[in-house]
Amino acid sequence: MTAETRQNASDEAFDHTEALEELEEKLGYRFEDRTVLERALTHRSFANEVEQNAGDNQRLEFLGDAVLGLIVANELFHRDREVQEGALSTRQAQMVCEPTLADLARELELGRFLRLGRGESTSGGRDKSSLLADAYEALLAAIYLDGGLDAAQEVVIGHLGEALREVHETSAPTDYKSRLQTVVQREKSVQPHYRIIDESGPPHDKVFVAEVCVDGRPLGAGRGRSKKEAEQHAAEEALETLGADHGSD
């Protein structure tokens, strides 16, 4: 290892150590053993390129995948008592897929805290979906090993609370957003634009307020326990504003 490489490794390790407390704040969880947290944040490129004796997070990814699957399956099983096995499996897959986990990692700004090799870092690894999803699973495994299943479950439910609510709405009988889009495109040849204008409540029980605009003009607002539900109510109000018969096909 050259002097420059050692210096880079030393600088990164110092910055990384300073950042651990910030990440714990974001997680809402304090580690008893931060070495397992450091392992979860260490990509194999760092171990191969910078610090050869540093363990990477691949084994933790394996464990985290299983822990996440158990937590989500248990939550769905108890929330959706009338839903059959096939539908439960579909809903679980929706919540533990790479795009969902990568989005959760981005909300935590997890990429900032990862220990990556120089090549991986300069090639955009800190925002690579596959890498972020794997790191999120490794992080969950670290929480499980440090604090047990209850601690891991509390973190997961806090992060996936909205997705767990939204999964109940995927088969909603009335899709006001689709109806509004049809009306607006037919009359104006433009797309409705949605944005969240307010959110309140604790992470596990948030209430969102969405607004929908057409051509820059606000047409409706709605509240919901998830962003999708709020957008549906906003679209419903917009249809009323436009005088559309949104109850008919």
N, C-alpha and C positions, 0 to 999 in steps of 0.2 A: 504494500500500500504506500503510495507516494505521500509526501508531506502535505501536498494540496488536498489529496483525497481524505487524509486523516483530519485536516482542518474542516473540510466540508462536512464530514461525518460528525465531528465534534459540534460544529455550529448547528447542524440539523438536530442532533440529539438534545442540545440545550434548548433550542426553540420548542422541540417536541415536548420536553418535560414541562416547560412553562405553560404549554397549551393544555395539558391534561386536565387541569382544574376547570378550565373553560368548557371543555367537552363534557365533563361531569355535570356542570351546571345545565348544559343543554339537555342532557339525558335525564336529569333529575335523580341521579343515582351516584353515590360516593363509593368508590372501590376501597375495600380493605387492603387488597393486594394489587397495586398498580402495575406490577410486572405482567399480569395477565392482560391488562388493558393495552400495554405497550405491544405485547405479542399480537393482539387482535388488529393493531394498526400497522403492523409491519408486513409489507408486501414482499413476495419472494425476490423481486428485482432489487430491493434494498439489501436483502441478505446475500444475494449473489454478487452485487456490484460494490457495495459500500462496506458492509460489516459482515464478513463471511460466517462468523459464529453466531450471528443474530438469528434466532428462530423466526420463521414466518407464520402467517395466519392460516395456512391451508388446512391444517387439522381442525382448527377452530371453526372454519367455514363448514366443515362436515358436521360437526356437532351442532352448530347454530342452525343449520338447515333442519335437523331433526327436532330441536327444541322449538323452533318457530312453527313447524308443522303441527306439533303436539298442542301448542298453545292455541293456535288458530282453530284446529279441529275441535278442541274442547269448547272453545267459545261458541263456535257455530252449532255444535251439538246441543248446547244448553239454550241458545237463543232461538234456534229454529226447530222446535220440537216436532213439527208436523212435516218437515221436509225430508224427502227420501235420500238414500245414500248417494245416488248419482248426482243430484243437485247439490248436495253438501260438498262433494268432491270438486264439482265445478266452481263453487264459490270459494273453496279453499285455494284452488289453483289460481284464481283471479287475484287473491290477496297476497300470495307468496311468490308471484312471478317476478322476473327480473325488473321490468319497468316499475312495478310498485315499490320494490325494495330500493331501487336506485333513487326514486323520488324521495323516499324517506331519508335516505342518506344525504341527499342534497338539502333537505330541510334542516338537517343537523349540521350542514356544511362539513360533512365528514371528510371530503377530499382534502380540506386544509390540514387535517390532522394526520394524514397517512404518511408513513415513512416509505418513500418510493426511491428506486434507483434513478439516476440522472436521466437515462434514456426514457424510462417510463414516464417520468415527470414532464420532460420537455415535449413528449409526444401527445400530451393531453390526458394522461392517465388519471389525473385528479377529477376529471369529469366523465370518465368512461363508465357507461352504465354497468357493464359486466363486473368491472373492478369494484365499483361502489356497492353493488348488490352483494357481492362476496364479502366485502368488508363489513357490511351491516350484519350479515349472518355471523361473522367472526366476533363482532362486538357483542351480539346477543349471547353467544356462547360464553364470552368472558364474564358477562353479568351473571349468567347461570352458574358458572364455576365459582364465582366470588360470593354470590349472595343467595343462590338457590333458585328453584323454579318460581317461587312467589315473586321474587325481585324481577326476574326476567319477564314474567307475565304482566306485572304492573307497567313495565316499560313498553312492552309490545301493545298492550291494550291502549295505552296513552297515545302511541303513534298510529295505530290502526283503527282507532275508534270511529273516525269518519268513514273509513272504508267498510267497516262492519255495518254501519248504518246504511250506507249507500247500496250495499249488496241486496238489501231488502227491496230496493226501489227499481231494480233492473227490469222487472216484469210488470211495472206499473201499468194499469189499464189505459190511462190517458197520458199521452206524451205531448204536453203543451208546447215544448220546445220544437218538436218536429212540425206541429201544426202551424206555429208562428213562422217558422222558416218557410213553409210552403206558401203561406199568405203573403209574406214580405217579398219573396222572390217573384211571385206572380204579379204583384202590384208595383214593385219598385226595383226589382232585379238587383237587390243588395242582400247582405247577410246581417242578421241580428248580431249584436256584440254584447257579451255578458261580462260583468265584473263584480267582484265581491267588494261591497262598500263598507261593510262593518262585520265584525265578529266579536262575540263575547262569551263568557263562561269558561270553566276549567277545561283542560285538554280533552278529558274524557266525556264532556257534556257541552260541547260548543253549540252556539246558535249563530247562524250566518245570515246576512242580508245581501241579496244579489240585486243588481239593477241591469235591465236590458235596454239598449239604445239601438235605434235604426237611423242611419244617416246623421248620427250625432245627437239625435233627439231622444231623451229618456221617455220610454213608453210604459214601463212598469217596474215594480220592485216587489220582492217577496222574501219571506223568512223561511228558514228550515234548519233541521238538525244536521244537515250536510250541505255542501255547496251545490250538489245536484238538485236536492230538494228545493233549496232556495231559488235556483235558476228556473225550475219548473213553475214555481209560484209566480215568479217575475214574468215568465212567458204567459201564464194564464191572465195576469193583470193586463199585459200588453195587448192580448187578444181582445179583452173587454174594451180597452182604450180604442182599438181599431174598429170595434163594432163587429168583429168577426163571429160567426157562429161556430165557436170552437167545440161545441158539443156534438157536432155532426161530422160524419166521415167525408 
